[in-house]
């Protein structure tokens, strides 16, 4: 089954991206997409627990800090945010959007969650890309928390801050909400 994500454009807070290649179709399991970030956009420092994030600049400039090393990248340049290494990125321009191609490896979990969000959107169960049902939202947020976290918060503080989300996600899962559904991602994605 070809991913319904190919060619779909997601938009949020002035950012937009569309999927170029499914992780199911790449040799290394990367989910590849093209991303457009508005002037002064900033994705704060985060750590991927097991995924690598790659950037290749198409137009504009992109600031990247990975493992304490800071760079300003121009078209044709690239950077990597390795697993378990704090990294962040930003658009240093006050006027120009930045366009870059990105990849998340392994990307299947992210792809399936995006298929779920797209399916919920098509079924009218979201407000833009955000699920209307707080239990479904909590299940998805909990999934994201498996992949990435903000490194500035010690583990006990993170657990305390996110415990309400974890509890809602537990209730949501008990009531049948999932991060993946076969009607959105195909039968191989029926089980979490």
C-alpha positions as CSV (number, residue, x, y, z in Angstrom):
1,X,0.0,0.0,0.0
2,X,1.4,3.4,-1.0
3,X,1.4,5.9,1.8
4,X,-1.4,8.4,1.6
5,X,1.1,11.0,2.8
6,X,3.1,11.3,-0.4
7,X,2.4,14.8,-1.7
8,X,0.2,15.8,1.2
9,X,1.2,19.1,2.8
10,X,0.9,19.6,6.5
11,X,0.7,23.2,7.9
12,X,1.1,24.5,11.4
13,X,2.1,27.9,12.8
14,X,3.4,29.2,9.5
15,X,5.5,26.0,8.9
16,X,4.7,23.6,6.2
17,X,6.1,20.3,4.9
18,X,5.2,17.5,2.5
19,X,6.4,14.0,2.3
20,X,8.7,13.1,-0.6
21,X,9.4,9.5,0.2
22,X,7.9,6.9,2.4
23,X,10.2,5.1,4.9
24,X,8.7,1.9,3.5
25,X,10.3,2.7,0.1
26,X,13.8,3.9,1.1
27,X,16.7,1.5,1.5
28,X,17.7,2.9,4.9
29,X,14.1,3.3,6.3
30,X,14.2,7.1,6.2
31,X,11.0,9.2,6.0
32,X,12.0,12.0,3.6
33,X,10.2,15.3,3.4
34,X,10.6,18.9,2.2
35,X,10.2,21.5,4.9
36,X,9.5,25.3,4.6
37,X,10.1,27.3,7.8
38,X,9.0,30.9,8.0
39,X,11.3,33.8,9.0
40,X,12.6,33.5,12.6
41,X,11.2,30.0,13.0
42,X,12.9,28.0,15.8
43,X,12.6,24.3,16.8
44,X,14.0,24.3,20.3
45,X,16.7,21.9,21.5
46,X,15.5,18.3,21.6
47,X,17.0,14.8,21.7
48,X,15.8,11.8,19.6
49,X,16.0,8.7,21.6
50,X,16.8,6.4,18.6
51,X,16.3,8.4,15.4
52,X,18.7,10.4,13.3
53,X,17.5,13.7,11.8
54,X,19.2,15.0,8.5
55,X,18.9,18.4,6.9
56,X,19.9,19.5,3.4
57,X,19.3,23.2,2.5
58,X,17.6,24.0,-0.7
59,X,17.1,27.8,-0.4
60,X,17.6,30.3,2.3
61,X,19.7,29.8,5.4
62,X,19.3,27.4,8.3
63,X,21.0,27.6,11.7
64,X,21.7,24.2,13.3
65,X,23.3,23.3,16.6
66,X,24.1,19.7,17.2
67,X,26.1,18.4,20.2
68,X,27.1,22.0,21.0
69,X,28.5,22.7,17.5
70,X,26.7,25.7,15.8
71,X,26.5,26.2,12.1
72,X,24.7,28.4,9.6
73,X,24.0,26.4,6.5
74,X,23.4,27.7,3.0
75,X,22.0,25.9,-0.1
76,X,23.8,22.7,-0.8
77,X,25.0,22.2,2.8
78,X,23.8,19.6,5.2
79,X,23.8,18.7,8.8
80,X,22.9,15.7,11.0
81,X,21.2,15.5,14.4
82,X,22.3,12.1,15.6
83,X,20.3,9.9,18.1
84,X,20.8,10.8,21.7
85,X,22.6,14.1,20.8
86,X,20.9,17.4,21.7
87,X,20.1,19.5,18.6
88,X,18.0,22.4,17.4
89,X,17.4,24.4,14.3
90,X,16.2,27.9,13.3
91,X,15.7,30.2,10.4
92,X,18.0,33.2,11.1
93,X,16.4,35.4,8.5
94,X,13.8,38.1,9.4
95,X,12.4,38.1,5.9
96,X,13.1,34.9,4.0
97,X,11.6,31.5,4.4
98,X,14.1,28.6,4.4
99,X,13.5,25.4,2.5
100,X,15.3,22.2,3.3
101,X,15.0,18.5,2.6
102,X,14.9,16.5,5.8
103,X,15.0,12.8,6.7
104,X,14.1,10.9,9.9
105,X,15.7,7.5,10.2
106,X,14.2,5.1,11.1
107,X,11.0,6.9,10.0
108,X,8.3,4.3,10.0
109,X,6.8,5.2,13.4
110,X,6.7,8.9,12.5
111,X,5.1,8.0,9.1
112,X,2.4,5.9,10.7
113,X,1.6,8.6,13.2
114,X,1.3,11.2,10.4
115,X,-0.9,8.7,8.5
116,X,-3.1,8.6,11.6
117,X,-3.3,12.3,11.8
118,X,-4.1,12.6,8.1
119,X,-6.8,9.9,8.4
120,X,-8.3,11.7,11.5
121,X,-8.3,15.0,9.5
122,X,-10.1,13.4,6.5
123,X,-12.6,11.9,8.9
124,X,-13.3,15.3,10.4
125,X,-11.9,14.3,13.8
126,X,-9.4,17.2,14.1
127,X,-9.1,20.9,14.4
128,X,-6.5,21.4,11.7
129,X,-4.0,18.7,12.5
130,X,-4.9,18.5,16.2
131,X,-7.3,15.6,17.3
132,X,-10.5,16.9,18.8
133,X,-10.6,14.0,21.3
134,X,-8.2,14.7,24.2
135,X,-7.7,11.0,24.7
136,X,-6.6,10.5,21.1
137,X,-4.4,13.5,21.4
138,X,-2.8,12.2,24.6
139,X,-2.0,8.8,22.9
140,X,-0.3,10.6,20.0
141,X,1.6,13.0,22.3
142,X,2.8,10.0,24.4
143,X,4.1,8.4,21.2
144,X,6.1,11.5,20.3
145,X,7.5,11.4,23.8
146,X,8.9,8.0,23.1
147,X,11.0,9.4,20.2
148,X,12.1,12.9,21.4
149,X,12.3,14.9,24.6
150,X,13.7,18.3,25.7
151,X,17.1,17.8,27.3
152,X,16.9,20.8,29.6
153,X,14.4,19.1,31.9
154,X,15.7,16.4,34.3
155,X,13.9,13.1,34.1
156,X,11.9,13.6,37.4
157,X,10.7,17.0,36.3
158,X,9.7,15.6,32.8
159,X,7.8,12.8,34.5
160,X,6.0,15.2,36.8
161,X,5.1,17.6,34.0
162,X,3.9,14.9,31.6
163,X,2.2,12.5,34.1
164,X,-1.2,13.9,33.2
165,X,-0.6,13.2,29.5
166,X,0.6,9.7,30.4
167,X,-2.5,9.0,32.5
168,X,-4.8,10.3,29.7
169,X,-2.9,8.2,27.2
170,X,-3.4,5.1,29.4
171,X,-7.1,5.7,29.6
172,X,-7.2,6.4,25.9
173,X,-5.5,3.2,25.1
174,X,-7.8,1.3,27.4
175,X,-10.7,2.8,25.5
176,X,-9.2,1.8,22.1
177,X,-7.4,4.9,20.9
178,X,-4.1,4.1,19.1
179,X,-1.3,5.8,17.3
180,X,-1.9,3.5,14.3
181,X,-5.1,2.2,12.6
182,X,-5.3,-0.2,9.7
183,X,-7.8,2.0,7.9
184,X,-5.2,4.8,7.8
185,X,-1.9,2.8,7.4
186,X,-2.8,-0.6,6.1
187,X,-3.2,-4.0,7.8
188,X,0.5,-4.3,8.8
189,X,0.0,-1.3,11.1
190,X,-3.0,-2.7,13.0
191,X,-1.0,-3.5,16.1
192,X,0.9,-1.0,18.3
